[in-house]
Amino acid sequence: MTDNATQTPTAPVADENKLIAERREKLKALRQSGIAYPNDFRVDSFAGDLQKEFEDAETFTAEAIEATPRRVAVAGRIILMRGQGKVSFVQMQDGTGRIQLFVHQGTLGEETYNTFKRWDLGDIIGATGVLMRTKTGELSIKVDSLRLLTKSLRPLPDKHHGLADVEQRYRQRYVDLIVTEEARRTFALRSQIIGHTRRWLEESPRRFMEVETPMMHVIPGGATARPFVTHHNALDMALYLRVAPELYLKRLVVGGFDRVYEINRNFRNEGVSTRHNPEFTMLELYQAYATYHDIMDITEGLIRALAQDVVRKTTLEWDGASIDVAPAFRRWRMEDAVLELNPGIQASDLRDREKMAAHAKRLGIHVKPGFGWGKILLEIFEATVEHTLVQPTFITDHPVEVSPLARESDTNKGITDRFELFINGKEIANGFSELNDSEDQAARFQAQVDAKDAGDDEAMHFDADYIRALEVGLPPTGGLGIGMDRLVMLLTGASSIRDVLLFPYMRPEA
């Protein structure tokens, strides 16, 4: 077989290579003239701001704008060029939006105008001039000075089709953001969602304080997940990229910071899917003297506030489902949910390991020898209930076996004061009343170690320093983790986590 590097390029590739070669020749001429890549142009206005300021066409008529001339300096990328003869119209795009440039040979001068006509789509330019409104009513800048700031060597995708290949959109996000307005809106909205989350948490009466905790851990902890392993050369020791900041944040509560939160990157060495990326953004918070009921209230309040204040609507369309976050979220015990959707299971079967294993087998669910009744209950829930939870639903009261950091219920042995929030069949949040009994926590850590020794790659390690912190004394505390990527998916209607990550994980190109 012929090596790819020596194959004859296909027609589109050959055409692109020709265009790139032509642009390189233009850049070569710029270099020879000493004006390639200047860095002395100063911007004083932005396209989106101008469009918003002058959006009222009845107030800001062509005559009104002309009567009080407004001189501006803008810079951005050429997205569209059209015109003939001595007049051209350019659509220029900056980080805030687009604005039209009205370019006239008589204003610029023949030499500058002819030079401008040789520029290409994608070139980055600086323009100065006065605002005007065209006969068609479009706000424009009547350009009297125009400069090429950056020569684009690669042509942009066709304006009608953009980046048709979804994988190419993810790999070349820098191009996707130029040509796909929806992508720009999504990531602008993501920024607003995270910013508003911070403000909402820090406002009275919540008064949370943002903190930062380590991203490299000597012992991975805070979640049952497989970690990434790295190596510290100077200390010659293994380190783990954090799977969660939980144990460090609770150390801060021990230290007297009663309400803390962190919006952080976590890393889990697991699969890649439309809902999973090896690195992802989490919100984790901890509030002293709060129960998991209080944390459910915070979770619900935050999501509703983001929908109302950022997205400006409480009915959200997500993967074909209409989600209403305005009504109170349902709160449903895991055991009750499993019983309701599995008529063949009796309440008396739930704590019987052998009966639950038989039910799992009947349902086609694989059960490992080390699974107890709690783990089997969770497996049955995930297989038969989770996908049915379309409207926001808190699934509460998880088994101790699958909740190594959660407080056991005072009234229901074997069950913890824990919840997970599901929307449209996807887990959005996880929270619980924290386990603050150091001896109980030590025993659960040991059970996790035993599970790891038995082959569970996601089981936790024994963290002796965290036990020491609990022995100093952790007040009664409620904790929460929200996957911010999935929350952004909900609020923007994105069907894949890759659509809300600027640079999602991709296999290297060949």
N, C-alpha and C positions, 0 to 999 in steps of 0.2 A: 504494500500500500504506500502511496506517496505521502511524504511528511506534509502536515498541514501548512508549514511555513513555506513550502515550495509549490503549493497548488496555485493554479491560476485564479485570481480573485473573481468572485461573482460580479455581475454587472453593478449592483448597488454599491458593493465595496470598492470596486474600481472607480465608480463615479465619485464616491466620497473621497477617495485618495487623491483624485484629480482636483477636487475643490480645496482640499487641505493644502495641496502643493501650490495652488494659485494664491491662497491666503498667505502662505509662507513667503511667497515672492513679494506680496504687498508689505509684509512685516520687514522683509529685508530692505525694501526701499525706505521704510520709516527709519530703520536703524541708520541707514546711510545718510539720511537727512538730519539725524540727531534728535528726532522727536518721538521715538518709541517709548511707551510706558511713562508718560509724565506723571508727576505727583504733586502738582501745585494748584489744582483746581479745587475750589472751595464751594461746598453746597450750602445754601441757606433755606431751601424749601424742599418739600417732599410731595410726590405725586398724590398719594392718598389724602394727605392733609389738605392740599389745594382743592381736590375734588369734593371733599366734605365741606370745606368752607364756602365754596361757591356752588353747592348743589341746588340751591333755590334759583332756578333759571328765571323766575318771574321777578325776583328782586335784583339778581345780578344779570341783567340783560346785557347784550353786547354794548349798548350805549352807556349803561351805568359803569361797566368795567372800563370802557374807553375814557370816560369822564374823569376817573381817578386812577391813573395808570399804576400798575403794581409790577415792579421789576423783580424777577426771581432768577435764581441760579439752581439748576437741577442736574442730576447725573443719574445714569442708569443704562440699561441694556436695550439695544434696538430690537424690537420684537416684530415690527412690521414697517415696511417702506412702500409707499406708492406715490405716484405722480408722474408728471411728464413736463418736458420743457423746463421752464424757469421756476416751477412751483412743485414742492414735494411735501408730503405729509408723513410723519414718522410717529409710530407708537413706541414710546419709551417706558420701560418698566424699572422701578426701583423697589426697595424693600417694603414699601407701603401700598403700591398699586401702579397704575398706568396713567400717562397723560400724553396728549397729542402735541407734537411739535409742528408748527407751521414754518416751513423753510422756503425762503424766497431768494432767488439769485440776486435781485436788486438790493436786498438788504445785506446779504452776506458778502457780496462781491463775486465776480465770475470765477476767479481762481479758487477761492475757498469752496464755492458751490460745486465746482467740477470735482474737486478733491472729495467732498462729501458724497457725491454720487457714486464713488468707487468703494465706499464702505459697505460692509456686509451685515446681514442679520446676525445678531449675537454680539456685535461689537459694543463696547462700553464707551459712552460718550458723555461729555459735559456740555450743557447748553445754558445760555443766558438770554433773557429777553423779557418782554412785557406780556401780561396775560391778555387774552382776547377770547371772544366767543365767535365760532364760525357761523355761517349762514344756516348750517344744520343744527346749531345749538350746542356744539361740543366745545367744552372748555379747552383752550389750547394756549400754547406759548408761541408768540411771534418772535422767532429766534433772530438775534442780531450777532451772536457769537457762538461758535460751535467747535468743539475739539474732540479728537479721538484720544481716549484715555487708555484703553486696552484693546488690542487687536485679538479678536476671537479666531483661533485657528481651525476649530472644528465646527461644521455647520450644525445648526439646531435641527431637531426633527421637524417634519412637515407640520405646519401650524394646524392642519385639520385633523391629524391623527395622533400627534404627540408621540410619546413612547408607547407603542402598542404592546410591546412585550412587557408583561408585568415584572418578570425577573429583572429586566433591564432597568425598569423604574427604580427597583430597590438598589441595584448595583450602582447606578448613576443617579443618585438622588439629587445631585447638584444640577443635573439637566432636568429631572422631573420637576423640581421646584421652579425652574424657569418657565416651563411650558405647560404645567398642569395647575390651573388655578385652584382646583379642589384640594390638591396636596398642600399648597401654601395655606389655604384656609384651615385645614386640619391641624397643621403644626402651629399656626398662630393661636388656634383655639386651645391646643394642648398647653401652650405656655400660659394662657390666661387661666386655665383650669388649675394648674399647679400653683400659680401666683395667688389665686383666690382661695385655694385650700389653706395656704399659709396664713393669709389675713383672717380667714374665718376662725381658724384654730386659736390665733393669738388674741382675738377680740375678747372683751369681757362679755359674758361671764366665764368663758372657757379658759382663757389666759394660759395657753400652753406655751412653752419655751422651746425654740428650735435648737437642737444640739447636733454635734457630729461625733460619730464613733468609728472605731477602726474598720477598715475594709479587708485587712489581712489578719487572720486569727491563728493563734497557736492551736486552738481546739475549735473545730467547727461546731456551732450550736445555734439554738433558737428555732430550729425547724428540722423536720425529718426529711432530709434531702441529701443527694449525693453531691459532695463538694468538688470544686476544682483544686488541684494541688499545685503549689509552686515551691520555689526553693530560695532561701535567703543565703546568698553566697558568703557574706562576711561572718555570719553566725553559724553557717553550715547546718541549717535546720529546715525542715519542711514547714511551710505555712499554707493556710487554706484561705481562698477567697470566700468572703462571708456568704452564708446562705440566708442569714437574717441578722439584724442588729439587736434582737430582743434581749439577750442576756446582758449586754452592755447597758442598754437603756434602763433595765431594771436595777442595775448597780447604781445608776444615777438617782433612782427613786430611793434606794437605800441611803444614798448620800444626802437626801433632803430636798432634791428637786422634785416636787410633788406632781408636776404636770410637764412632761417632756414629749417631744416628737422629733422624728427625723424623716426626711424624704430622701431616699437613698437608692443606690444601685446594689442589687443583690446578684449572686452568681450561683447557678445550680447546674450541675453537670448531667443534664437530663435531655430528653428529646426536644426536637424542634417541630412546631406545628402552628396552626393558625392562632392558637392561644398561648403558645409557649416560645420563649426566646431564652437562650442560655444566660443572658444578663437582662435584668428588668428593673423597673423602678417601683419601689414600695414606699407607702406611708406607714410608719409604725408610731404609735403613741401609747403612753402609759399615764394613768391618772390614779393617784393615791386616794383611798377612801371611796372607791367606786366599784360597783359590781358589774357583771356582764350585762345586766339590764340597762345600766347607765351607758355602757359602751355601745349597745345597740341603738340607744337614743341618739348618741353622737353620730354614729354611722349613718343613720337614716337622715338626720338633720343636715349633715354635710352634703350628701348626695342630692337632697332636695334643693339645698341652697345653690349648689353648682348648676343644677338644671335651671333654676329660676333666674339666677343672677348672671350667669355666663352664657348659657345656651338660649336663655329667654323663653323656654318652654318646658313643661313637665311631662308631656307625652312624647316619647322618643321612639323612633323607628330603628330597630336593630335586627338584622338578619331575618327580615320578613315578619317580625313580631312588633306589635305596638305595646310599648312599655309605659305604664303610668306610674310615676314616682310621687304623685301628689297624695294619694291616700296612704293611711298607715300601712307599713309593711307587715305582712303576715308573719307570725311567730309560731313555729311548728316543731314539736319534739321529734327527734330522729326516729325513735321507736314507733311513735304514732304514725309517722309518714310511711314507714316500711309496712306496718300492719294494714294501713288503709289501701295501699297499692299492691299488696300481696295477700289476697284473701286466703291463700293456702297456709299462711303462717299464723299461728296462734300466739297470743300474748304470753302464754306459759312457755313457749318455745324460745323466747328471745334470749334468755340467760343460760340456755342449755347448749353447750358447745356442739355436741353430737347432732342434735336436732337441727341446729343452724347450719352445720356442715352439710347435712342431708338436703336441706332446702337449697343451699348454694349449688350443690351438685345438680339438683333438679333444674335449676335456672341456668346451668351451663357456666357457673362461676368457679374458677379454679381456686382451691383452698390449700395452702401450704400447711405442713404438719405443725408449725409453730403458731398458727393463728388461733387465738382464743375467740370466745363468742363475740367480744367487742369488735375485733378486726373483721370477723365474718359479717357482722351487722353492717359495718361501714361498706364492705364490698357489695352487699345486697342493695344497700341504699344507692350507691353510685351506679349500679347497673339498672335499677328499676325505678328510681325516684328522681334522681338529679336532673335528667333531661326533661322532666315534666314541669319543672319550676320556672315558668315563664315570667310571671309577675314577681316583683321583689319579695323574697321569702327568707326569713331567718330560720335556719334549721338549728335547733338548740339541743342541749343535753347529749353530748357525745360521750362514748365510752372512755373510761380511764385509759384503756389499753392503747388507744390511738391519740391520746391527748397528754403527752408526758409532761407538759408544763402548766396544765390547767388545774384549778382547784377542784377537788372532789366535792360533789354535792353533800350538804349536811343532812339531807333527807332521803337521798337515793343512792345507795352504795353502788359503786362500779360505774357511776355516771358523773361527768364533770359539768361545771357551770360554764359551758362553752357554746358558741354559735358560729355558724358560717352563713354568709349572705349569698344567695343565688339569684341571678337574674338571667332569664332566657337560657336556663340550663348551664350557666357558667358561674363558677365561684368568683365573687368579687371581693369578699372580705372574710376575715377570720378573727375572732376575738374571744376573750374569756376572762373570768375572774382568775387572777394569777395564783399559782401555788406558792404560798409563802412559808410553808412548813418545811424547814430545812431537812428534817429527817425523812419526811415523805418524799421530798425531791431527790434526796440521795438514793433512796430505794428505787425510785423510777429511773434515775440515770443508770443504776446498776442493771435494771431490767432491759434498758436500751442496749447496754454493753453486751448483755447475754444474747439479745436478738442479733446484734452485729456479728458476734462470734458464730451465730447459727447461720449466717449468710445474708442478713438484711443489710444491703449497702446503704440504705437511707437512714438507718437507726443512728441515734445520737451517741456522742462520746460522753465520758464522765468528766464534768468540769468541776474540779475541786475548789477552784477560786470562787466560782459562783455559789457553791454550797457555803463557803466561808462568808460571802456577802449576805446570804440569807440568815446565817447564824448571827450576824450583826443585827439584822432585823429589817425585813421588808414589810411596810404597812400593808393593810388590805388594799389591793390594787386591781384595776381593770386595764386590760390591754387590747390593742387593735392593730391589725395589719390589713391594709387595702392595696391590692395590685393596681397601681395608678395607670398602667398601660391598658388593662381591661376596663377600668373606669372611663378612660378617654375613649375606648372603643364604643362603650355604651353611649356616651354623650355626643359622639360624632357620627355614630351609626356605622363605624368601620367593621368589616366582617373578618379581617385578619389583623393580628397584632403587628404584622409588618407594615401595615398602613399607618400606624401611629408611632412607629419608631423611625427616627430619621435615618439611622444606619443599622437595619436589622442584620442578624447573623446570616451570612451566605457562605457556601463553599467557595473556595478560591477558584477563579476562572482558570481554565486550562492554559 
